[in-house]
């Protein structure tokens, strides 16, 4: 039930905890409906806390079964206990021991927070505030304690008993059918990093020798039968451990590292100290059931959670406002790891595409917030693209500003100074200011100010003077609660490309602070002059996407096509081509809305064909050059009075036109990219498949007579999920003959593999057809769909709401009604999943009038309900702000 959400939690109200809990001893006696948790807490009053302050501990739907202080039972008037709070009015001046016993029902915990059971396996999820659903506690990230955990369960029900840290003891419980295991974590940690798992699981084991010569036991626990699908995850873990030693000097610090994969999990994974719990989507991979994207995702998420051992666990957040301190920094680290494992240019483009598709709309809508928000109503709603992806971009900018050597020195200082602490963004930035000698006060605004800065660059060349002048301005649009914006410190990486296609180094740069090829924008307006240029260059702006900004300039499409063919910066070479494509799509959308026929601009088809055919470029890069912006990306660029039907029609027209114009080239390349050996998940082979499947998409949506047979042949002959799914998607989305038969064949082959069936649901949910909504409704009754499983919900309802712009935004409003109705029902069992699904409404104000009114009406109807969870009510309220 909704509680009062009108009083937010504010950063300015932070106060240190009144009590220090030095040790936590947990004895958890597991039973499906009647688990008993005994917690022994060694507590002392904080030095600066008031001498008469009561001890207040957090709870959430808890049942108190026992309470003693220093072995003495407390009288009824010594304390107050509710399911949400335990307060002891008077406690000793010196250290004391508090024993608390609570009763839990893991089977009934559909929120998937705290302790719950998933397919017979007990597991926990405590971030952000789930530990209070296990026992009463100071459930905040700046309360660091040493944990010892004893688990007990029926040996037949849960032969595997896992918790944080190192194993200490195990054995049978005499005279019963139960057994126990004791785990000890020597490293103080906050309660959100506590974890335990118990169940009948298979184990895949390996080992890793650290740089200091210690042998670490590595284990991945999965459901029986999935052992063979763990090889890639284990390989990714070992590579992550070695990379962190080499790139950041971080060595693992326990004797064992355990990963558990569960099927019912709200998040992707959780970095609990020494016991990472994963959504099985990010562990299990076989060529027949996992795509190349799945393999890359597993590699990145395994690395991300492992890297948290230092950036998140050993050094954690002082409060939840500092969430970006661990998440943004660790996303940056996993991006760098993936760049080293695969292709740095391709990874950079992929990361920016994700940022623009997920974070830019967040910044532009009612859910906008700074990388470090200053207030929240429900912290679970701030696990956002702004905290994660934009947070990573801020760390990347920091490295650009101080340089790689000083960045490494700053990281080393951060680890040395704050190991074992719960700290802040200010402390993090202070390490880099000290290491580099730079003033980072203005740069810190990236953490404090919401919104995406808009850069405008006007260039003009003076032949007689041999100069190129750039007039640069920056402006950050207003965001909810923040209308006046300060100028940001923006690192703008710039290159000059001469008429021969090579970079032209100027003799001098004047007008502003700069270093190497980076201009440091600090004011609202700048003018910078490049001199000593005998010929007119084309400026290559924002190379490598050096800052998370939008960029407009007076460059013409011809200039961008020149850069697309010649720029030495891979990111800008791709981006230049995308800008011409996006300009074409925006113009085509406007033409369609007016009932006119769009036109293909001169040179675009040739440029795309040249990029696709350039054998000097990686196949994965060429695939990215050919991929058209998504419909949501086009809508974001249009920004207001968005007509999703016009956008869909314009994109379909451009894809078809390019396919017809380039069909001989596309067909030839498709055949050239045919598999030349057994399946491999490595980057080179994945890149060839990526290019081949983009080509297949063009051909399947064009007018090539043999295209339908080509797509069907690939579906039938594919020996891996990547190629099979790509063909199925083209068959279904293009409405080709045989699509229903292909869907039935896919289901017959993969019906018993939930993660593969997620793809089957998603293909149908994202089909841009008039009948898709009815199909999605029908699929909610499919035996393979469960509203209780977050993966299934994301695959069907989430894919429809966020990946099918024309059908979610139907002109009759039926898409809004269906999704909102589903969310309201889901909210009764899993508020986190419901709230995240509801964020699909975040861009409703950008729609044209009729759709805007229908979306608003459904939002207001939901807002009027009094039985929404805090999580969902927060999102709905903010969407309407």
N, C-alpha and C positions, 0 to 999 in steps of 0.2 A: 504494500500500500504506500501511496505517496506520503512523504513527510513534508514539513515546511521547507521549500527550496528557496525561499526569499532571502535567506541569510547566507551569503557566500563565505567561503574560506578565503582569507586574504593573506598574501605574502607579508604585508606590513605588520600583520598581527602575530607573526611567528614568535614563539617563546621556547626556549630549551625545555626539555622534559623535567618535571619536578623530581623524578626519581630515576636512579640508575639501576638497571637489572643486570647484574654481572653474569649470572648463570641461569640457564633454563634446563631443567631435567624433565623430560616428557616420558610418560609411560602410557602408550596408546594400545588399548586392548580392543582389537577390531572385531566387529560383528556387523552384518549388513544393515540391520535396523537399530542396533543398540550398542554403539561403540562408546567406550568410556575412556576419557582422557584425563589423566592425572598430571598436573603441571606443578613442579616445585620451583619457585622463583626465589633467588637470592637477591635481595633488594636493599638499597641504601638511598638515603635522601641526597639529592644533588647539592653541592656546596652552596649554591646561590639560591636554593629554593627556600620559601618561607617555612619556619619551624613548625607552623601549625597547619601546613597544607595537607589535605586528605589525599589518600592514594586513590586515583581514579583510573580504572582500566576499561578499555573498549570491549564491547561484545556485539554480536550480530546474530539474533535468533538463537541464543544459547539457553541451555537449561542447566542451572547450577545444581550439582548433586552433593557437594561437600566443600567446606572452607575452614582452614585452620591457619593461625598465625603463630609461628614458633611452637608448633605442636599443640596449641590451645584452640579449642573450638570457640568461635566468636558468638557472642550473644546477638539476638535479633536486632537490638538497638545499636550494635557496633558497626553495622554496615547496611548498605542498601543495594539490592540486586534486582535488575530487570534483564530481559533478554538482550538489551542493547548496552548495558553499563553495570559495572560493579564499583561501588565507592565504599572504602573503609575510612571511617571518620577520623580515627586516631591510630597512628602507627608509632613504633619505637623510634627514638632519636638515632640509635645506632643501626647497623645492619640487622636485617631480620629475614626470616624464611616464611614465605607464603605458599601454602598448598591449596590448589584449586582442583576440584573435580567437576567435569562437565559431561553431559550425555549428548550424543549425536546420532542422527539417522542418515548415514551416507546414501542409502538408496533413495531417499526422498529429496536429496539435494540436487534439484534440476538446474540450479543457477550455475553449477560447475565452478563455484568459488568456495574456498575452504576445503574440507574433506568430503569427497564424493566417490561413488563407484561408477566405473565405466566398463561395461561388458564384463562384469565380474571382478574387475581390478580396482582396488582402492588407490586413489591418488589425490593429490592436493594441488591447488592453485591459490597462492597467497598474495600475489601482487595484483592490485595495490593494497587492498585492505581486507584480505581473505583470512588472515591468521586469527582475527577476532571471531571468526565463525568456528574456530576449533577450541579456543580457550580465551578467557579474559586476559587482556594484555595491553601494554602501552604500544599499540599497533601503529607505529610511526617509524620512518626510516632512520631517524637519528637515535634510536634506542638500540644499541649494539650489545649483543650478549653471546656468550659461548654456550652452545647447545649440545646436550647429550640426549639421545632419543632411544628409548626401548620400545620395540614393536612386538606385539603378540597377536597371533591369529591361529586358526585351525590349520594344521600342516597340509591337509588335503586341499583346502580352499586357497591358501596363499603360501605356497612353498618358498616364494621369493619375498624377502622383507628388506626394503631399502630405505635409507634416510641420508641426510647430509653427512659429509665428512668421511672418516675412515671406519671400517668395521672393527669392533672391539670384542664382542662376544656373541655367541649364538648357541642354541641347543633346544632340546625338548623341555616343555613344562611338565615336570614330574606328575604322574598320575592323571594326565589329561591327553586329549588328542591334539593339543596345541603346541606351538613352538615359539621361540622368541629370537630377536636379534637386537644388539645394541650398537649404535653408531655414535661417534664423537667427532664433532667439528671443532678443531682448535682455534679457528679464526673467528673472532667476534663478527656477528652479522645482524642485520635488522630482521624483524619477523617476516617481512615479505619474501625473504630468501629461504625460509624454511620449506622443506619438502619431505614427503614420504610416499612410498609406493609399496603396495603389497598385492600379490596375485600369483596366478599360475602362468608364468611367462617363460619364453625361450630366451636363451642368452647367446649372443655372438661376442666372442672375446678376442682381444689382441693386446698388444703392449706398445709402449712408447718410451724411449730412453731420452731423458731431458738433457739439455745442454750441460747441466752440472752432474750428469752421470747417474741420476736416479731412474729406476724402472717404475713406470706407472701402468697399472692394470686398467685397460679400457674395455668397457662392456656396453653393449647395446641390447636392451630387453624389449622384446616384441611378442605379439601373439604367436602361438605355435603355428608353424607353416610359413611364416614370413621371414625366416632366417636368411634365405637366399637373397632377399631384397635389401639387405643391410650393407652390402659390400661397398657401395659408393659412399654411404654415410660414414662408414668407418675410415675409408680412405680420405674423405674430406676432413675428418677430425684430425687425423695424423698430420695432414698437410697444414692445417690451421695451427696446430701446436708448434710445428717447426717454424712456420712463417712468423708467428708472434715472437718467437725467440730472436729471429734474425732481423725483423723490421722494427720491433719495439723493445727488445731485450727482456721480454716477459717470459718467465719460466713457470710452469705449473707447480703447485705447492701442496698437493695431497698425494696419497699413495694410490688412489683409485679415482677414475672419472667414469661416471655412469650416465647413460642416456636411456630414457624409457619412452617408447612411442605408444600413445593412446589415441583412440578414435574419436572420443568426445572431448573437445578442447576448444575453448573460446578463442585462444590466441594461436600464433604460429608455434611458439615454443617459449620456455621459461628457463632462465639462467640460474636456478637455485644452486647454491654452492656444492659442487661435486656431484650433483644429481639433477641433470637437466631433464625436464619433462617436455616432450614434443608432441604436437599434433602429428599423427603418423604420415600425413601428407609430406612432411619435411624430413622423413627418414627413409621410407620405403620406396625403392626404385628398381624396376626390371624393364628391359627394353620393350617388352610386350605391353606393359601397363603404364609406363611413365614417359612423358615427352622430354625433349631436350630442355624445355623450360623448367620442367620438374627437376631434372638433374642439376641445372644451374641454381634453382631455388634451394635445393637441399644443400649444395655446396656452400651457398651464401649464409643460410640460416644456421647450419652447424657451426660455421665460423663465427657468426655473430654471437651466438650464445656462449661459445667457448671464450671469445674475446672479452665478454662480460666478466670473466673471472677476475680481471684486473680493473676494467672500466665499468664498474657497477657493483662488484662484490667486494674486492679488497678496498676499493675507494667507492663509496656509495653516496647517495643524495642526502643532504641535510633535511630536506622536506620535499614534498611532491612537486613543488614549483620548479625544482631543479631537475626534473625528469630528463630534460634534454642533455644534462651533464653526462648521463650514462647512455642514453639512447642515441642522441645525435652523434656523439663521439664514437660510439660503437658501430653505428651504421657507416660512418666514414671509414672506420677500420675494416669492416667487412667489404666495402666497396674497393678499397685498395687491395685487399687480398684477392678478390675476384679479378681485378684488373691484372694482377700479376699471374694469376692462374690461367687467364684466358686472353682476351684482346683488350688492351687499355682503351683504344678509341671506341670500340663497339660497346664496352661497358659504360664509358662516359655518356655516350648517346642514349643508351638504355636507361641510365639513371636520370638523365635530364627529361626524357620522355615521361618517366614515372612522376617526376616532380611536377611537370607541367600538367599532367592529366589528373593528378590527385591533390597536390598542394596548392597550385595556383587557383583552382576553383574555391578551395577553402579560404584562401586569402581574400578572394573577391566576393565572398558571400557572407551570410549572417553568422557563420561559425568561425569567422576569422579570429585569430588570437596570436599573441606574440609567441616566439619560440619558447620563451619562458613566460607563461601567463602569470598575471599578478593576482588572479582570483579564479575560483571555480566553485561550482555547486556539487559536481560529481566528478571525482578525479578519473574514473574509468573512461569518461568521455574525452580525455585529453591525451589518449594514446593515438595521436593523429599524425597525418603526413607532415604537418608543420613541425611537430616535435622531432619526428624521426628524419624525414627527408630534408626539410629545410634546415634542421639542426645539423645534419651532416654537411650541407652546403656552407654553413657558417664556419665549421671547422676547416673545410677546404679553403675558404677565403683566408682564414687565419694563416694557414700554411703558405698561401700565395703572398700574403703581406710580409711575413717575417722570413720567408725562405726556408728551404728544406733543412738546412743545418740547424738553424735556430729553432725550428719547429721540433726537431728531435730533441734538442737540448731542453726545450720547454716541457715536452712530454716526460723526459727523464726526471726533471725537477718536480713535476706534478706527482709522479709515482713515489719519489723519495720523500717528498714533504707531506703527502696526504695519505699514505698507505695506512689502512686501518681506521680511517676517519669517514664521517659523513660530512660532505663539504658542499661548496657552492660554486656557481658560475664565476663569481668575483675571484675566488681563490684560484680557479682554473686559469682565468685570463691573466692573473698576476704572475703566474709562472712564465708565461710567454713574454709579458712585458719585461720581466727581469732578465730572461734569457736573451732577448733581442735588443733591449734598450729602447723599444718603441713605445709611444704613448697609444694605448688601446682604448682610451676612454670613449672616443666617438665610435669606434668599432663595436663597443659593447651595446650600442643601440640595436644591433641586429638581434639581440636577445630580448630587447625590451619593447620594440615597436612592431606592431602588426602591419600586414600588407606587403604587397610586392612593389618595390620601387619601379617606376617607369622611366627609362632613359630615352632621351631624344638626341640624335646626333645629326647635325647638318655639316656636310663637308663641301669645301670649295678649293679648287686648284688655281694657283696664279702662275701661268706659264712664264711670264717675264721674271718673277721673283724666285721661281723654283720652289714654291712653298705649297703645302697642303694645310689648310686650317680646318679644325674641327670645333664647332660650337656645340657644347654638350650641356644638357640640362637634366636634372633629376626631379621627380615628383612622386611622392607616395600617396595614393588615393586614401580617402577617409575610410575607416573601418568602424564597426560598432563600438561606441564608447570612446572613440579616438579620432577626432576630426582634424586636429592640428598636428602636423608631422614635422619632424626635424630632418635635416639633410643627413644622409648616411655616408659612411666611409666605404666607398665602392671601388674595388680593384677592377679596372677595365683593361683587359689584355687586348692589345691592338697590333696588327701587322699591316704592312703596305705591300700590295701585290702589283708588280710592274706589268707593262704591256706584254712582256715575254712570258708571263706566268710565274716568275720567280719573285721572292721577297726583295724589297728595296729598302736597305737600311738608310735612314736619313742622316745627314751630317750633323743635325742638331734638333733637339726637341725643347721647346720653351713654352712657358705659360702656366705650368703646374708641376706639382711633385710627380716624379716618375722614377721607375727603376727597371732596367732592361726593357721589356716590352709591356710593362704594366703602368697604366696611368692611375693615380690615386685621386679619385673624385671625393671631395670633402664638402663642397658647397653646392648650392642650388644650381649655379651656372659656372661653366668653365670655358675658356678658349685656349686651345693648344695648337701650336704651330710646328709643323715638321718642315725643315728647310733642307736645301741641298738636293732637291729632286729635279733632275733634268727632264724627266717624263712624268706624265700624270699617272699616279697609281690608283688602284681601287682599294679603299680601306677595308680591312678585314677586322670587324668589330666584335668584341666579346669572345675572343678566341678561347676555346676550351670551356665555354660558358663559365667565365671566371667569377660571375656573381649571379645569384638568383633574382634576375630582373627581367622585365620586358624591355624590348629594344625596338625603337622605330628610327628610321633614317631616311635620307633623301636618295638613297641608292635605288636605281631602277631595276626591273626584272633582268634586263640585259647585264647589269653589273653582277647580279646574283648568279646568273648562269655562267658568267666568266669565272667567278669564285668557285662555283660548283665543279668546274673543270680544272682549276689550277691551284686553289688554296693549299698551302702546305700544312695547314692545321686541319686534321681530319674532322674534328667536330664542326668547324665552320664550313668545310666543304659539304658535309651532309646538310647542315642547317640552311645554307644558301639555296640548295635545291628545294628543301622543304618550304622555304619562304615563297618561292615562285608557285609551288603547288598550292600552298595555303591561299595566296592571293587569288589564284584561279578558282579555287573552291568557294571562296567568299563571294567573288563576282558571279559565279555560276548560281549560287544559292539565291542571290538577289534577282538574277534573270528568271530562275524557275518561279520565284514568288510572284513575279510580274507576268508570268505566262509566256516568257520568251525563251528561245533556244540559246543555250550558252555556246561559246566558241572556245576552241582550243588555241591558246596563244602560240605564236611562232616560236619554235626552238625548244619547247618544253619536252615534246616526245623524243626529239633527237638527244636532248641532254640526259633524259632518263635512260634511253637506250644505250648511250655511251657509257654511263656509269655502270649499268648492268653488265656490259660487255667488257669492261676494263679488267683484264686478267691480272693487272698489277695490284688490284685491290682485293682485300680479303672477301671471300664469298659472304660472310656475315655482314660486312659493311655494305656490300652491294645490295643485300636483301633489305637493309634499313633504308637505303636510298630509294628503293622501289616502293616501300610501304607508304600508303597514303595516310594522312592524319585521320584519326577517328572522328566520328560524328560529334562526340563530346568536345574534342579539341577544336573543331570548327566553331561549335557553339560558343566556346570560351573566347575565341578570337573575335567573333561578332559582338558578343557582350550584352546586347539588349534586343528586345523584340525578336527573340530567337524563334524561328519556325522549324521544328525538327523534321517535318515532312520535306520541306524545301532542301534542307541540308542533306537528308538521305538521298533525295533524287539527284542533287548535284554531285554527290560523291559517286553514286552509281553511274552517272553519265561520264564522269571523268575516267573512272576505272574502265568502263566499256570502250571509251574513245581511245585511251592509251593502248588497251589490249588490241584493238583493231589496227591501230597505226603501227604497232610494233610486233604483230603476231609472228612474222618470220624469225625475228630476233629472239622472241620469247620461247618459241618452240625449239629453236636450235640450242639455246642455253639450257632449257629444261632437260633435253636429252644429254647435254654435256655433263650435267650435274647428277646423272644417274649414279646410284650407289656403286662403288668400286671395291667393296670389301665388306666384311661382317660389321655389324653395328658397333659403334664406339661412342661413348658419351663425351669424348674429348672435344675441345673447341673447334678444331679444323673440320671434323666430320659433321658436327652440329651446324657449322656455318654453311656447309654445302647443302644440308637438308633445308636450312632456313631459306636460302636463295631459291632452291628448287620449288619449295612450297609457296613462296610468294609468286613465282612464275605461274604455278598451277592455279592460284587464285585469280590472277589476271585472265588466264586462258579460259577458265571455267565461267567467268562472267562476261566474256566477249562473244564474238561471232564466229570463231573458228569452228568449222563443222565437226572436226574430230574431237573437240574439247570434252564433250560428255563422255565419250569412250575412254579418253585419256584419264579423266578423273576416276571413273569407275575402275579402270585397270589398276591405278595406283592403290585404291582402297583394297582391292582384292589381293594384290600381290605384296602389300606392305609387310615387312618383317619386324616393324617397330611401331610403337604408339604414335610417334611424331608424324610419320608419313600417313598412317591410317587415319588419325584424327584430322589432319589437314585436308585429306580427301573427303572425309565425311562432312566436314564443315562446308566445303565448297558445294558438295552435292545438295545439302540441306538449304544453305543460305541462298544459293543461286536457283533453287527450285528445279534442279536437273532430274531427268528421268532416272528412276532407281533409288531416289533418296530414302523412301520409306523402307525399301528392301535392305538398304545399307544400315539404317537404324536398327532394324530387326536383327540383322546379322551381328552388329556390334553388341547388342544386348545379349544375344545368345552366347557370344564368346566371352563377355566380361561381366555378365550379370551377377556373379558371385564375388566380384572384386569392387568394393565400394568406391575406392579412389578412382578407378577407371570409369565407373558409372557416373561419378561426378561430372566427368567430361561429357558423357552422353546427355545428361540433364542440361549442361551448360550450352551445348550446341543448339539444342531445341529452344532454350530460353532466349537466346540471342538472335534467333532467326528473324529477319526484319519483315515478317509477313503479317497480314491482317489477322490471321487465325492463331497467332502465337499466344495471345493472352488466354484463349480457350484451352490451348494445348497445355500451357503452364498450370492452369487450374486443374486440368485432368491429371497432370503428373504429380500433383500433391497427394493424390491417392495411390500412386504407384507403390508397390511393395518395397522398392529400394529407397524410397524417400522417407525421411523421418524428420519431423520438425524439432525433435529433441537433439539432433546432431548438427552442430554448427557448420560442418563441411557441406552437408546436404543442403542446408538453408542457403549458404552462400552460392552453391552451384546452381540452384534453381531460382530462388526468389531474388537473391543478390545479383545474379547475372542478368536477370530480366530488368531489374530496377536501374542498374548502373551500366549495363552493357548493351542495352537495346533502347536507344534514345527515341526512336520513332514510335515504338509500341508502348513503352512506359509513359511517354508523353502523348498518348492518343488524344485526338481532338475532342473525344467525348468524355475524357476524364476517367475512363474505366480502369486504366492502369494505376492511377493514383489510389482509387478506391480499393482495388485488389491488394496492393502492397500495404497500404495503411491498415486494412482489416487484418491482414496476416500479422503485421507488426503488433497490433493490439493483442491478438491471441498469443503470440510468442512472448510478449512481455510478462504474461502470468507465470511463465516457467523459466525464462532466461532473459532478464532485463538487459544485460550487456549486449547480447546478440541482437535484441530488438532495437536498442539505441543505435547500434552501428548500422543496421539496415536502414533506419529512418534517415540517416544522413544523405540518402539518395535524393531527398527533397531540398538539399541545401541551395541549389541554383534556381529555385522556382521563380524568383523575382526577375530573372533575365529572360523569361519566356514571353512570347506575344500575349496579348491581353486575355484572350479566351482561356488559354491553358493556364495562365497565371491566376486567373480567378478561380478556376476549378481546383488547382493545387492548394491555393490559400484556403478555400472553403473546407477542404479535407483536413488541413492542418489545424484550422480553428475548431473543427468538430472534435478532433483528438485532444486539443488543448483544454476543451471544456470538461473533459472527464476528470473525475477525482480519484480514480483508482489506478492511475499510471504509476509505474515505478519512478523513483528519483532519477534513474538513468535516462529513461525515455522522456519524462517530463522536461528534463533539462534540455535535451536536443530539440524537442518541439518548441519550447519557449524561445530558445535562441534562434531557431529558424524563422520565427515570426517577428523577431526584433527589427 
